[in-house]
Each structure stands twice: as structure tokens, then as C-alpha cells.
Amino acid sequence: MSDMHVYEPSHGHGLKHDPFNAIVGPRPIGWISSHDGRGRINLAPYSFFNAFNYHPPIIGFSSTGWKDTIANVTETGEFVWNLATRHVAEAMNATSASVPHGVDEFTLAALTKVPGKIVGVPRVGESPVSFECKVSQIIQLQGADGVKANAWLTLGEVVVVHIDKRLIVDGVYQTALAHPILRAGRAGDYAEIRPDAMFEMRRPA
């Protein structure tokens, strides 16, 4: 049996860097555009993000702290998720900067606003895939002891999907053709999905 490093998170991890978010990874990036009640736009990446249901299609992201995005979606009930890919990685990273409320990260990162079809939030024109979403639930997270955490999980129903047709081959969306990037822990580790990294396993009958 391997020699295991064992720790209880409440007592500290005993390492140079918390391994939790590197172990649970790479993780998809929730690159979320939103707006407040006055129409001011915000764009920010979240590393706690995933899909949770097929019908209706539901995605979710968690915000550590009450940030502009969670304030916006609470106020307006809508947001857009934009796929972060290798060719927009630096722009995505630029939108993670801590800037005052009301600063437009689209402008900061030189990104193109494309109006939504249903929601009043723009999508990132440089992103090959975007989901327009209506908020279905906002949940403040809590520990097993019932103590509330300084974190909020936003779940949203996908009401419109935008896909660059170049990523659809013979009627099938090709994940690796988009070269999506994923968060891999530490201070700034990322992973890229490339065609040569893909493999297939069929579910047992």
C-alpha cells in the first residue's frame, strides 16, 4: 500500500499549498457575464463550476464571497456562461482582476459584447460556445455542522445555447476542437483539452 499523506481539513493540510482544488481537477471554468439592475456589465471567471442536470439543462457556479457576479444574478435573475478556450485564455485571466464595481471587464480585456437572444446579458463574441441562463436557485453553502459558509452556489437553467458550427462534425459537438481550458489548482495552473488527449470508453451494456 502507498504511503499516504492524511489530514483533516479543519486542522490544516500541512503542505506548502492547499491541495484540495488541485485534486478535484482539472475543473471547468465558469466564465460568467452578468449585469446589475442599472445595466452595468460584469465578466468574471469562477473555478467552481459544472453542469448538473439534462432536462432542464442546469449549470452552476460557486462564488467565494459576495462578489459582483452573485450580487448581479441575485438582482436580475440571469447570466451567460462563456466557454474559456486556449485562444482566449489571457483575456479570461484579465477578467479575474479585482476592479471596482461598474468597471466593464469586456472593455478591460478587449472582448466583444454580443447581445443575448433571450437574456439581457451579452455573451463573449470570441468564445465559441455560450449558454444564456435564467437563475433557478441561489444557495448559501454550509458545513456539516450547519454553519453558513461565505460562499454562494448559483444554479441556472440554460435557455439558449450558442455553438460555433466549426465545432460540430457530422451532427456531433467535438469537445477537443474548441481547445477548452480547465483550472488545475495552485496559484495559476491550467490544463488544455486537445484532440490528442482524448480517449473513449463505452459504458457497459
TORPAVO-733745 format. One record per atom (N, C-alpha, C): residue number from 1; atom name; z, y, x. Coordinates in nm, 2 decimals. Each point is the difference from the previous one (the first is absolute). Example, Ala and Ser with C-alpha at 12.3 -4.5 7.8 and 13.67 -1.06 7.14 Angstrom:
(1,N,(0.78,-0.57,1.32)),
(1,CA,(0.00,0.12,-0.09)),
(1,C,(0.00,0.12,0.09)),
(2,N,(-0.07,0.11,-0.04)),
(2,CA,(0.00,0.11,0.09)),
(2,C,(0.08,0.11,-0.08)),
//
This chain:
(1,N,(0.00,-0.12,0.08)),
(1,CA,(0.00,0.12,-0.08)),
(1,C,(0.00,0.12,0.09)),
(2,N,(-0.07,0.11,-0.04)),
(2,CA,(-0.01,0.12,0.07)),
(2,C,(0.14,0.07,0.01)),
(3,N,(0.02,0.08,0.11)),
(3,CA,(0.11,0.08,0.01)),
(3,C,(-0.02,0.12,-0.09)),
(4,N,(0.08,0.02,-0.10)),
(4,CA,(-0.02,0.11,-0.10)),
(4,C,(0.09,0.12,0.02)),
(5,N,(-0.06,0.12,-0.02)),
(5,CA,(0.08,0.12,0.00)),
(5,C,(0.04,0.02,-0.15)),
(6,N,(0.13,0.00,-0.03)),
(6,CA,(0.05,0.00,-0.13)),
(6,C,(0.09,0.12,-0.02)),
(7,N,(-0.03,0.08,-0.11)),
(7,CA,(0.09,0.12,-0.02)),
(7,C,(0.01,0.02,-0.15)),
(8,N,(0.11,0.07,-0.04)),
(8,CA,(0.01,0.05,-0.14)),
(8,C,(-0.03,0.15,0.00)),
(9,N,(-0.11,0.04,-0.08)),
(9,CA,(-0.04,0.14,0.01)),
(9,C,(0.11,0.10,-0.02)),
(10,N,(0.10,-0.03,-0.08)),
(10,CA,(0.10,0.10,-0.03)),
(10,C,(0.09,0.02,0.13)),
(11,N,(-0.01,-0.09,0.10)),
(11,CA,(0.08,0.01,0.12)),
(11,C,(-0.09,0.05,0.12)),
(12,N,(-0.13,0.03,-0.03)),
(12,CA,(-0.09,0.04,0.11)),
(12,C,(-0.08,-0.12,0.05)),
(13,N,(-0.12,0.03,0.06)),
(13,CA,(-0.09,-0.10,0.05)),
(13,C,(0.02,-0.04,0.14)),
(14,N,(0.06,0.09,0.08)),
(14,CA,(0.02,-0.03,0.14)),
(14,C,(-0.12,0.00,0.09)),
(15,N,(-0.11,0.06,-0.04)),
(15,CA,(-0.12,0.01,0.07)),
(15,C,(-0.03,0.15,0.03)),
(16,N,(-0.11,0.02,0.08)),
(16,CA,(-0.04,0.14,0.03)),
(16,C,(-0.06,0.07,-0.12)),
(17,N,(-0.06,-0.08,-0.09)),
(17,CA,(-0.06,0.05,-0.12)),
(17,C,(0.01,-0.09,-0.12)),
(18,N,(0.03,0.05,-0.11)),
(18,CA,(0.02,-0.08,-0.12)),
(18,C,(-0.12,-0.09,-0.02)),
(19,N,(0.01,-0.13,0.00)),
(19,CA,(-0.12,-0.09,-0.02)),
(19,C,(-0.04,-0.02,-0.14)),
(20,N,(0.07,0.05,-0.10)),
(20,CA,(-0.03,-0.04,-0.14)),
(20,C,(-0.14,0.03,-0.04)),
(21,N,(-0.04,0.12,0.02)),
(21,CA,(-0.14,0.04,-0.05)),
(21,C,(-0.11,-0.05,0.09)),
(22,N,(0.04,-0.05,0.12)),
(22,CA,(-0.11,-0.06,0.08)),
(22,C,(-0.01,-0.15,-0.03)),
(23,N,(0.11,-0.06,-0.05)),
(23,CA,(-0.01,-0.14,-0.04)),
(23,C,(-0.07,-0.01,-0.14)),
(24,N,(0.03,0.09,-0.09)),
(24,CA,(-0.07,0.00,-0.13)),
(24,C,(-0.13,0.08,0.02)),
(25,N,(-0.09,-0.06,0.07)),
(25,CA,(-0.12,0.07,0.03)),
(25,C,(-0.11,-0.08,0.07)),
(26,N,(-0.12,0.05,0.02)),
(26,CA,(-0.03,0.14,-0.04)),
(26,C,(0.00,0.02,-0.15)),
(27,N,(0.03,0.12,-0.04)),
(27,CA,(0.01,0.04,-0.14)),
(27,C,(-0.11,0.09,-0.04)),
(28,N,(-0.06,-0.01,-0.12)),
(28,CA,(-0.10,0.09,-0.05)),
(28,C,(0.06,0.14,-0.01)),
(29,N,(-0.08,0.10,0.02)),
(29,CA,(0.04,0.14,0.00)),
(29,C,(-0.02,0.07,-0.14)),
(30,N,(0.10,0.06,-0.06)),
(30,CA,(-0.02,0.07,-0.12)),
(30,C,(-0.03,0.14,0.03)),
(31,N,(-0.13,0.03,0.01)),
(31,CA,(-0.04,0.14,0.03)),
(31,C,(-0.02,0.07,-0.14)),
(32,N,(0.10,0.08,-0.03)),
(32,CA,(0.01,0.04,-0.14)),
(32,C,(-0.03,0.15,-0.01)),
(33,N,(-0.10,0.03,-0.09)),
(33,CA,(-0.02,0.14,-0.04)),
(33,C,(0.07,0.03,-0.13)),
(34,N,(0.05,0.12,-0.02)),
(34,CA,(0.07,0.04,-0.12)),
(34,C,(0.00,0.15,-0.01)),
(35,N,(0.05,0.05,-0.11)),
(35,CA,(0.01,0.14,-0.02)),
(35,C,(0.12,0.03,-0.09)),
(36,N,(0.05,0.12,0.02)),
(36,CA,(0.12,0.04,-0.08)),
(36,C,(-0.05,0.07,-0.13)),
(37,N,(0.10,0.05,-0.08)),
(37,CA,(-0.04,0.05,-0.13)),
(37,C,(-0.08,0.13,0.01)),
(38,N,(0.00,0.06,0.12)),
(38,CA,(-0.08,0.12,0.02)),
(38,C,(-0.14,-0.03,0.06)),
(39,N,(-0.03,-0.13,0.02)),
(39,CA,(-0.13,-0.04,0.05)),
(39,C,(0.00,0.00,0.15)),
(40,N,(0.11,0.02,0.07)),
(40,CA,(-0.01,0.00,0.15)),
(40,C,(0.00,-0.14,0.05)),
(41,N,(-0.10,-0.03,0.09)),
(41,CA,(-0.03,-0.13,0.04)),
(41,C,(0.08,-0.05,0.12)),
(42,N,(0.04,-0.13,0.00)),
(42,CA,(0.07,-0.06,0.11)),
(42,C,(-0.07,-0.13,0.04)),
(43,N,(-0.01,-0.03,0.13)),
(43,CA,(-0.05,-0.13,0.04)),
(43,C,(0.08,-0.05,0.11)),
(44,N,(0.06,-0.12,-0.02)),
(44,CA,(0.09,-0.06,0.10)),
(44,C,(-0.01,-0.15,0.01)),
(45,N,(0.02,-0.06,0.11)),
(45,CA,(0.00,-0.15,0.02)),
(45,C,(0.14,-0.06,-0.02)),
(46,N,(0.01,-0.11,-0.06)),
(46,CA,(0.12,-0.08,-0.02)),
(46,C,(-0.02,-0.14,0.05)),
(47,N,(0.10,-0.04,0.09)),
(47,CA,(-0.02,-0.14,0.06)),
(47,C,(0.06,-0.11,-0.08)),
(48,N,(0.08,0.04,-0.11)),
(48,CA,(0.05,-0.10,-0.09)),
(48,C,(-0.09,0.01,-0.13)),
(49,N,(-0.11,-0.09,0.00)),
(49,CA,(-0.10,0.01,-0.10)),
(49,C,(-0.05,-0.14,-0.03)),
(50,N,(-0.04,-0.03,-0.12)),
(50,CA,(-0.07,-0.13,-0.03)),
(50,C,(-0.05,0.00,-0.14)),
(51,N,(-0.07,-0.11,-0.04)),
(51,CA,(-0.04,-0.03,-0.13)),
(51,C,(0.09,-0.10,-0.07)),
(52,N,(0.03,0.02,-0.13)),
(52,CA,(0.10,-0.09,-0.06)),
(52,C,(-0.05,-0.07,-0.13)),
(53,N,(-0.11,0.03,-0.05)),
(53,CA,(-0.04,-0.07,-0.12)),
(53,C,(-0.15,0.02,-0.03)),
(54,N,(-0.06,-0.11,-0.06)),
(54,CA,(-0.14,0.00,-0.04)),
(54,C,(-0.03,0.08,-0.12)),
(55,N,(0.06,-0.04,-0.11)),
(55,CA,(-0.03,0.05,-0.14)),
(55,C,(0.12,0.05,-0.07)),
(56,N,(0.02,0.13,0.00)),
(56,CA,(-0.08,0.11,0.05)),
(56,C,(0.02,0.00,0.15)),
(57,N,(-0.10,0.05,0.08)),
(57,CA,(0.01,0.01,0.14)),
(57,C,(0.11,0.11,0.04)),
(58,N,(0.10,-0.04,0.07)),
(58,CA,(0.11,0.09,0.04)),
(58,C,(0.02,0.00,0.15)),
(59,N,(0.01,0.12,0.05)),
(59,CA,(0.03,0.01,0.14)),
(59,C,(0.13,0.08,0.01)),
(60,N,(0.06,0.00,0.12)),
(60,CA,(0.13,0.07,0.01)),
(60,C,(0.02,0.05,0.15)),
(61,N,(0.08,0.11,0.01)),
(61,CA,(0.04,0.04,0.13)),
(61,C,(0.14,0.05,0.00)),
(62,N,(0.07,-0.01,0.11)),
(62,CA,(0.14,0.04,0.00)),
(62,C,(0.02,0.12,0.09)),
(63,N,(0.06,0.10,-0.04)),
(63,CA,(0.03,0.12,0.07)),
(63,C,(0.15,0.00,0.05)),
(64,N,(0.02,0.01,0.13)),
(64,CA,(0.13,0.01,0.05)),
(64,C,(0.03,0.15,0.00)),
(65,N,(0.09,0.04,-0.09)),
(65,CA,(0.03,0.14,-0.02)),
(65,C,(-0.08,0.06,-0.11)),
(66,N,(0.05,0.11,-0.06)),
(66,CA,(-0.07,0.06,-0.11)),
(66,C,(-0.10,0.10,0.06)),
(67,N,(-0.12,-0.05,0.03)),
(67,CA,(-0.11,0.08,0.07)),
(67,C,(-0.09,0.06,-0.11)),
(68,N,(-0.10,0.08,0.05)),
(68,CA,(-0.09,0.07,-0.09)),
(68,C,(-0.07,-0.10,-0.09)),
(69,N,(-0.04,-0.11,0.05)),
(69,CA,(-0.08,-0.10,-0.08)),
(69,C,(0.08,-0.05,-0.12)),
(70,N,(0.12,-0.04,0.03)),
(70,CA,(0.08,-0.05,-0.11)),
(70,C,(0.04,0.11,-0.11)),
(71,N,(0.02,0.12,0.05)),
(71,CA,(0.02,0.11,-0.09)),
(71,C,(-0.12,0.03,-0.08)),
(72,N,(-0.12,-0.01,0.06)),
(72,CA,(-0.12,0.03,-0.07)),
(72,C,(-0.03,-0.11,-0.11)),
(73,N,(0.01,-0.13,0.04)),
(73,CA,(-0.03,-0.10,-0.10)),
(73,C,(0.10,-0.01,-0.11)),
(74,N,(0.12,0.04,0.03)),
(74,CA,(0.10,0.01,-0.11)),
(74,C,(-0.04,0.11,-0.10)),
(75,N,(-0.05,0.11,0.05)),
(75,CA,(-0.03,0.12,-0.08)),
(75,C,(-0.13,-0.02,-0.08)),
(76,N,(-0.10,-0.07,0.06)),
(76,CA,(-0.13,0.00,-0.06)),
(76,C,(-0.04,-0.14,-0.05)),
(77,N,(0.06,-0.11,0.05)),
(77,CA,(-0.03,-0.13,-0.05)),
(77,C,(-0.13,-0.06,0.05)),
(78,N,(-0.05,0.05,0.11)),
(78,CA,(-0.13,-0.05,0.05)),
(78,C,(-0.01,0.02,0.15)),
(79,N,(-0.09,-0.09,0.06)),
(79,CA,(-0.02,0.01,0.15)),
(79,C,(-0.13,-0.08,0.03)),
(80,N,(-0.05,0.01,0.12)),
(80,CA,(-0.11,-0.07,0.05)),
(80,C,(0.04,-0.07,0.13)),
(81,N,(-0.04,-0.13,0.01)),
(81,CA,(0.02,-0.07,0.13)),
(81,C,(-0.14,-0.01,0.06)),
(82,N,(0.00,0.03,0.14)),
(82,CA,(-0.12,0.00,0.08)),
(82,C,(0.01,-0.10,0.11)),
(83,N,(-0.10,-0.08,0.02)),
(83,CA,(0.00,-0.10,0.10)),
(83,C,(0.00,0.07,0.14)),
(84,N,(0.09,-0.03,0.09)),
(84,CA,(0.00,0.05,0.13)),
(84,C,(-0.08,-0.10,0.09)),
(85,N,(-0.10,0.05,0.06)),
(85,CA,(-0.08,-0.09,0.09)),
(85,C,(-0.01,0.06,0.14)),
(86,N,(-0.05,-0.08,0.09)),
(86,CA,(0.00,0.04,0.14)),
(86,C,(-0.07,0.13,0.02)),
(87,N,(-0.11,0.03,-0.07)),
(87,CA,(-0.07,0.12,0.03)),
(87,C,(0.07,0.13,-0.05)),
(88,N,(0.10,-0.02,-0.09)),
(88,CA,(0.08,0.12,-0.04)),
(88,C,(0.14,-0.01,0.04)),
(89,N,(0.03,-0.09,0.10)),
(89,CA,(0.14,-0.02,0.04)),
(89,C,(0.07,0.12,0.05)),
(90,N,(-0.07,0.08,0.09)),
(90,CA,(0.06,0.12,0.05)),
(90,C,(0.02,0.11,-0.11)),
(91,N,(-0.09,0.01,-0.09)),
(91,CA,(0.02,0.09,-0.11)),
(91,C,(0.12,-0.05,-0.09)),
(92,N,(0.01,-0.13,-0.02)),
(92,CA,(0.11,-0.05,-0.08)),
(92,C,(0.13,0.04,0.07)),
(93,N,(0.00,-0.03,0.13)),
(93,CA,(0.12,0.03,0.08)),
(93,C,(0.04,0.15,-0.01)),
(94,N,(-0.10,0.09,0.00)),
(94,CA,(0.02,0.14,-0.01)),
(94,C,(0.07,0.04,-0.13)),
(95,N,(-0.03,-0.07,-0.10)),
(95,CA,(0.07,0.03,-0.13)),
(95,C,(0.14,-0.05,-0.01)),
(96,N,(0.05,-0.06,0.10)),
(96,CA,(0.14,-0.05,0.00)),
(96,C,(0.09,0.11,0.06)),
(97,N,(-0.06,0.12,0.04)),
(97,CA,(0.08,0.10,0.06)),
(97,C,(0.10,0.06,-0.10)),
(98,N,(0.12,0.04,0.05)),
(98,CA,(0.09,0.07,-0.09)),
(98,C,(-0.03,0.14,-0.01)),
(99,N,(-0.05,0.04,-0.12)),
(99,CA,(-0.05,0.14,-0.02)),
(99,C,(0.07,0.05,-0.13)),
(100,N,(0.01,0.13,-0.01)),
(100,CA,(0.06,0.06,-0.13)),
(100,C,(-0.07,-0.04,-0.12)),
(101,N,(0.07,-0.01,-0.11)),
(101,CA,(-0.06,-0.02,-0.13)),
(101,C,(-0.10,0.10,-0.03)),
(102,N,(-0.12,-0.05,-0.05)),
(102,CA,(-0.11,0.09,-0.03)),
(102,C,(-0.10,0.00,0.10)),
(103,N,(0.03,-0.05,0.12)),
(103,CA,(-0.11,-0.01,0.11)),
(103,C,(-0.09,-0.11,-0.04)),
(104,N,(-0.13,0.02,0.00)),
(104,CA,(-0.10,-0.10,-0.04)),
(104,C,(-0.04,-0.08,0.11)),
(105,N,(0.04,-0.13,0.00)),
(105,CA,(-0.03,-0.09,0.11)),
(105,C,(-0.15,-0.04,0.01)),
(106,N,(-0.07,0.01,-0.11)),
(106,CA,(-0.15,-0.02,0.00)),
(106,C,(-0.06,0.11,0.10)),
(107,N,(0.05,0.12,-0.01)),
(107,CA,(-0.05,0.11,0.09)),
(107,C,(0.05,-0.03,0.14)),
(108,N,(0.12,-0.03,0.01)),
(108,CA,(0.07,-0.03,0.13)),
(108,C,(-0.08,-0.10,0.08)),
(109,N,(-0.05,-0.11,-0.07)),
(109,CA,(-0.06,-0.11,0.07)),
(109,C,(-0.16,0.01,-0.01)),
(110,N,(-0.05,0.11,-0.05)),
(110,CA,(-0.14,0.02,-0.02)),
(110,C,(-0.07,-0.11,-0.08)),
(111,N,(0.07,-0.03,-0.12)),
(111,CA,(-0.05,-0.11,-0.08)),
(111,C,(-0.06,0.06,-0.13)),
(112,N,(-0.09,-0.07,-0.07)),
(112,CA,(-0.07,0.05,-0.11)),
(112,C,(0.07,-0.04,-0.13)),
(113,N,(0.02,0.09,-0.09)),
(113,CA,(0.05,-0.03,-0.13)),
(113,C,(-0.11,-0.03,-0.10)),
(114,N,(0.01,-0.12,-0.06)),
(114,CA,(-0.09,-0.04,-0.11)),
(114,C,(0.07,-0.01,-0.13)),
(115,N,(-0.04,0.07,-0.10)),
(115,CA,(0.08,0.00,-0.13)),
(115,C,(0.01,-0.14,-0.06)),
(116,N,(0.11,-0.03,-0.06)),
(116,CA,(0.02,-0.13,-0.07)),
(116,C,(-0.08,-0.01,-0.13)),
(117,N,(-0.02,-0.12,-0.04)),
(117,CA,(-0.08,-0.02,-0.13)),
(117,C,(0.09,0.01,-0.12)),
(118,N,(0.13,-0.05,0.02)),
(118,CA,(0.09,0.01,-0.11)),
(118,C,(0.12,0.09,0.04)),
(119,N,(0.06,-0.02,0.11)),
(119,CA,(0.12,0.07,0.04)),
(119,C,(-0.04,0.14,0.06)),
(120,N,(0.09,0.09,0.01)),
(120,CA,(-0.02,0.13,0.05)),
(120,C,(0.02,0.01,0.15)),
(121,N,(0.01,-0.11,0.07)),
(121,CA,(0.02,0.00,0.14)),
(121,C,(-0.13,-0.03,0.07)),
(122,N,(-0.03,0.07,0.11)),
(122,CA,(-0.12,-0.04,0.08)),
(122,C,(0.02,-0.12,0.09)),
(123,N,(-0.10,-0.07,0.02)),
(123,CA,(0.00,-0.11,0.10)),
(123,C,(-0.06,0.05,0.13)),
(124,N,(0.03,-0.08,0.10)),
(124,CA,(-0.05,0.03,0.14)),
(124,C,(-0.15,-0.04,0.01)),
(125,N,(-0.09,0.09,0.01)),
(125,CA,(-0.14,-0.03,0.00)),
(125,C,(-0.04,-0.09,0.12)),
(126,N,(0.07,0.01,0.11)),
(126,CA,(-0.03,-0.08,0.12)),
(126,C,(0.05,-0.15,-0.01)),
(127,N,(0.08,-0.02,-0.10)),
(127,CA,(0.06,-0.14,-0.02)),
(127,C,(-0.10,-0.08,-0.09)),
(128,N,(-0.03,-0.12,0.04)),
(128,CA,(-0.10,-0.08,-0.07)),
(128,C,(0.05,-0.07,-0.13)),
(129,N,(0.13,0.01,-0.02)),
(129,CA,(0.06,-0.06,-0.12)),
(129,C,(0.11,0.09,-0.05)),
(130,N,(0.01,0.03,-0.13)),
(130,CA,(0.11,0.07,-0.05)),
(130,C,(0.03,-0.05,-0.14)),
(131,N,(0.13,0.00,-0.04)),
(131,CA,(0.05,-0.03,-0.13)),
(131,C,(0.06,0.12,-0.07)),
(132,N,(-0.05,0.03,-0.11)),
(132,CA,(0.07,0.11,-0.08)),
(132,C,(0.11,-0.08,-0.08)),
(133,N,(0.12,0.06,0.00)),
(133,CA,(0.11,-0.07,-0.06)),
(133,C,(0.08,0.09,-0.10)),
(134,N,(0.05,-0.06,-0.10)),
(134,CA,(0.10,0.06,-0.09)),
(134,C,(0.13,-0.07,0.03)),
(135,N,(0.11,0.08,0.01)),
(135,CA,(0.13,-0.05,0.03)),
(135,C,(0.05,-0.09,-0.11)),
(136,N,(0.05,-0.12,0.03)),
(136,CA,(0.06,-0.08,-0.10)),
(136,C,(0.15,-0.01,0.01)),
(137,N,(0.05,0.00,0.12)),
(137,CA,(0.15,0.00,0.02)),
(137,C,(0.03,0.08,0.13)),
(138,N,(0.12,0.06,0.00)),
(138,CA,(0.05,0.05,0.13)),
(138,C,(0.15,-0.05,0.00)),
(139,N,(0.03,-0.07,0.11)),
(139,CA,(0.13,-0.07,0.00)),
(139,C,(0.07,0.04,0.13)),
(140,N,(0.12,0.05,-0.02)),
(140,CA,(0.08,0.02,0.12)),
(140,C,(0.06,-0.13,0.05)),
(141,N,(-0.03,-0.04,0.13)),
(141,CA,(0.05,-0.13,0.05)),
(141,C,(0.15,0.00,0.02)),
(142,N,(0.05,-0.12,0.01)),
(142,CA,(0.15,-0.01,0.02)),
(142,C,(0.02,-0.13,0.07)),
(143,N,(0.12,-0.01,0.07)),
(143,CA,(0.04,-0.12,0.07)),
(143,C,(0.05,-0.10,-0.09)),
(144,N,(0.03,-0.12,0.06)),
(144,CA,(0.06,-0.11,-0.08)),
(144,C,(0.14,0.04,-0.06)),
(145,N,(0.06,0.10,0.07)),
(145,CA,(0.13,0.05,-0.05)),
(145,C,(-0.01,0.10,-0.11)),
(146,N,(-0.13,0.03,-0.04)),
(146,CA,(-0.02,0.10,-0.11)),
(146,C,(0.00,0.14,0.05)),
(147,N,(0.02,0.03,0.13)),
(147,CA,(0.00,0.13,0.05)),
(147,C,(-0.14,0.05,0.01)),
(148,N,(-0.03,0.12,-0.06)),
(148,CA,(-0.13,0.06,0.01)),
(148,C,(-0.05,0.03,0.14)),
(149,N,(-0.12,-0.03,0.03)),
(149,CA,(-0.06,0.04,0.13)),
(149,C,(-0.07,0.13,-0.02)),
(150,N,(-0.02,0.06,0.12)),
(150,CA,(-0.08,0.13,0.00)),
(150,C,(-0.15,-0.04,0.01)),
(151,N,(-0.05,-0.07,-0.10)),
(151,CA,(-0.13,-0.05,0.00)),
(151,C,(-0.05,-0.02,-0.15)),
(152,N,(-0.13,0.03,-0.02)),
(152,CA,(-0.05,-0.02,-0.14)),
(152,C,(-0.13,-0.07,0.01)),
(153,N,(-0.01,-0.10,-0.09)),
(153,CA,(-0.12,-0.08,-0.01)),
(153,C,(-0.08,0.05,-0.12)),
(154,N,(-0.13,0.04,0.03)),
(154,CA,(-0.09,0.04,-0.11)),
(154,C,(-0.10,-0.10,-0.03)),
(155,N,(-0.01,-0.05,-0.12)),
(155,CA,(-0.10,-0.09,-0.04)),
(155,C,(-0.10,0.07,-0.09)),
(156,N,(-0.13,-0.03,0.02)),
(156,CA,(-0.10,0.06,-0.07)),
(156,C,(-0.11,-0.09,-0.05)),
(157,N,(-0.05,0.02,-0.12)),
(157,CA,(-0.11,-0.08,-0.05)),
(157,C,(-0.13,0.06,0.05)),
(158,N,(-0.08,-0.09,0.06)),
(158,CA,(-0.14,0.05,0.05)),
(158,C,(-0.09,0.01,-0.13)),
(159,N,(-0.05,0.13,-0.02)),
(159,CA,(-0.08,0.02,-0.11)),
(159,C,(-0.15,0.03,0.03)),
(160,N,(-0.02,0.03,0.13)),
(160,CA,(-0.14,0.01,0.05)),
(160,C,(-0.01,-0.05,0.14)),
(161,N,(-0.10,-0.08,0.04)),
(161,CA,(-0.02,-0.04,0.13)),
(161,C,(-0.13,0.05,0.06)),
(162,N,(0.00,0.06,0.12)),
(162,CA,(-0.12,0.05,0.06)),
(162,C,(-0.02,-0.09,0.13)),
(163,N,(-0.12,-0.06,0.01)),
(163,CA,(-0.03,-0.08,0.12)),
(163,C,(-0.13,0.04,0.06)),
(164,N,(-0.01,0.02,0.13)),
(164,CA,(-0.13,0.02,0.06)),
(164,C,(-0.08,-0.13,-0.01)),
(165,N,(-0.12,0.02,-0.06)),
(165,CA,(-0.09,-0.12,-0.02)),
(165,C,(-0.03,-0.08,0.12)),
(166,N,(0.01,0.06,0.12)),
(166,CA,(-0.03,-0.07,0.12)),
(166,C,(0.10,-0.11,0.03)),
(167,N,(0.11,0.01,-0.07)),
(167,CA,(0.11,-0.10,0.02)),
(167,C,(-0.01,-0.12,-0.09)),
(168,N,(-0.10,0.00,-0.09)),
(168,CA,(-0.02,-0.10,-0.10)),
(168,C,(-0.13,-0.08,0.04)),
(169,N,(0.02,-0.13,0.03)),
(169,CA,(-0.11,-0.08,0.04)),
(169,C,(-0.01,-0.12,-0.09)),
(170,N,(-0.12,-0.01,-0.07)),
(170,CA,(-0.02,-0.11,-0.10)),
(170,C,(0.11,0.00,-0.10)),
(171,N,(0.04,0.12,-0.04)),
(171,CA,(0.10,0.01,-0.11)),
(171,C,(0.14,-0.02,0.04)),
(172,N,(0.03,-0.02,0.13)),
(172,CA,(0.13,-0.02,0.05)),
(172,C,(0.05,0.11,0.10)),
(173,N,(0.11,0.06,-0.03)),
(173,CA,(0.06,0.10,0.09)),
(173,C,(0.03,-0.06,0.14)),
(174,N,(-0.04,0.06,0.11)),
(174,CA,(0.02,-0.06,0.13)),
(174,C,(0.11,0.08,0.07)),
(175,N,(0.12,-0.05,0.00)),
(175,CA,(0.12,0.07,0.05)),
(175,C,(-0.03,0.05,0.15)),
(176,N,(-0.04,-0.08,0.08)),
(176,CA,(-0.01,0.03,0.15)),
(176,C,(-0.11,0.11,0.03)),
(177,N,(-0.10,0.01,-0.09)),
(177,CA,(-0.11,0.09,0.02)),
(177,C,(0.05,0.15,0.00)),
(178,N,(0.11,0.02,-0.07)),
(178,CA,(0.06,0.13,-0.01)),
(178,C,(0.09,0.04,0.12)),
(179,N,(0.03,-0.10,0.08)),
(179,CA,(0.09,0.01,0.12)),
(179,C,(0.13,0.08,-0.04)),
(180,N,(0.07,-0.06,-0.10)),
(180,CA,(0.13,0.06,-0.04)),
(180,C,(0.10,-0.01,0.11)),
(181,N,(0.09,0.10,0.01)),
(181,CA,(0.11,0.00,0.10)),
(181,C,(0.13,-0.02,-0.08)),
(182,N,(0.09,-0.06,0.07)),
(182,CA,(0.13,-0.04,-0.05)),
(182,C,(0.11,0.04,0.09)),
(183,N,(0.12,0.03,-0.05)),
(183,CA,(0.11,0.04,0.07)),
(183,C,(0.07,-0.12,0.06)),
(184,N,(0.04,0.01,0.13)),
(184,CA,(0.05,-0.12,0.07)),
(184,C,(0.14,0.03,0.07)),
(185,N,(0.07,0.10,-0.04)),
(185,CA,(0.13,0.02,0.05)),
(185,C,(0.01,0.09,0.12)),
(186,N,(0.12,0.00,0.07)),
(186,CA,(0.03,0.09,0.11)),
(186,C,(-0.03,0.14,-0.04)),
(187,N,(-0.02,0.08,0.11)),
(187,CA,(-0.02,0.15,-0.03)),
(187,C,(-0.14,0.03,-0.05)),
(188,N,(-0.10,-0.09,0.04)),
(188,CA,(-0.14,0.04,-0.03)),
(188,C,(-0.09,-0.12,0.01)),
(189,N,(0.04,-0.12,-0.03)),
(189,CA,(-0.09,-0.12,0.01)),
(189,C,(-0.08,-0.02,-0.13)),
(190,N,(-0.13,-0.02,0.02)),
(190,CA,(-0.09,-0.03,-0.11)),
(190,C,(-0.08,-0.12,0.03)),
(191,N,(-0.06,-0.07,-0.10)),
(191,CA,(-0.09,-0.11,0.02)),
(191,C,(-0.13,0.04,-0.08)),
(192,N,(-0.11,-0.06,0.04)),
(192,CA,(-0.13,0.02,-0.06)),
(192,C,(-0.05,-0.13,-0.05)),
(193,N,(-0.05,-0.01,-0.12)),
(193,CA,(-0.06,-0.12,-0.05)),
(193,C,(-0.15,0.01,0.04)),
(194,N,(-0.05,-0.10,0.07)),
(194,CA,(-0.14,0.00,0.04)),
(194,C,(-0.06,-0.13,-0.04)),
(195,N,(-0.13,-0.01,-0.02)),
(195,CA,(-0.07,-0.12,-0.04)),
(195,C,(0.04,-0.12,0.08)),
(196,N,(0.01,0.02,0.14)),
(196,CA,(0.03,-0.12,0.09)),
(196,C,(0.15,-0.04,-0.01)),
(197,N,(0.08,0.07,-0.08)),
(197,CA,(0.14,-0.04,-0.02)),
(197,C,(0.02,-0.08,-0.13)),
(198,N,(-0.10,-0.01,-0.08)),
(198,CA,(0.01,-0.07,-0.13)),
(198,C,(-0.01,-0.15,0.02)),
(199,N,(0.08,-0.07,-0.09)),
(199,CA,(-0.02,-0.14,-0.02)),
(199,C,(0.03,-0.04,-0.14)),
(200,N,(-0.05,-0.11,-0.04)),
(200,CA,(0.01,-0.04,-0.14)),
(200,C,(0.08,-0.13,-0.02)),
(201,N,(0.09,0.00,-0.10)),
(201,CA,(0.07,-0.13,-0.04)),
(201,C,(-0.01,0.00,-0.15)),
(202,N,(-0.05,-0.11,-0.05)),
(202,CA,(-0.01,-0.02,-0.15)),
(202,C,(0.14,-0.06,-0.05)),
(203,N,(0.03,0.05,-0.12)),
(203,CA,(0.13,-0.05,-0.06)),
(203,C,(-0.02,-0.15,-0.03)),
(204,N,(0.11,-0.08,0.01)),
(204,CA,(-0.01,-0.14,-0.04)),
(204,C,(-0.04,-0.01,-0.15)),
(205,N,(-0.08,-0.10,-0.03)),
(205,CA,(-0.04,-0.03,-0.14)),
(205,C,(0.11,-0.03,-0.08)),
//
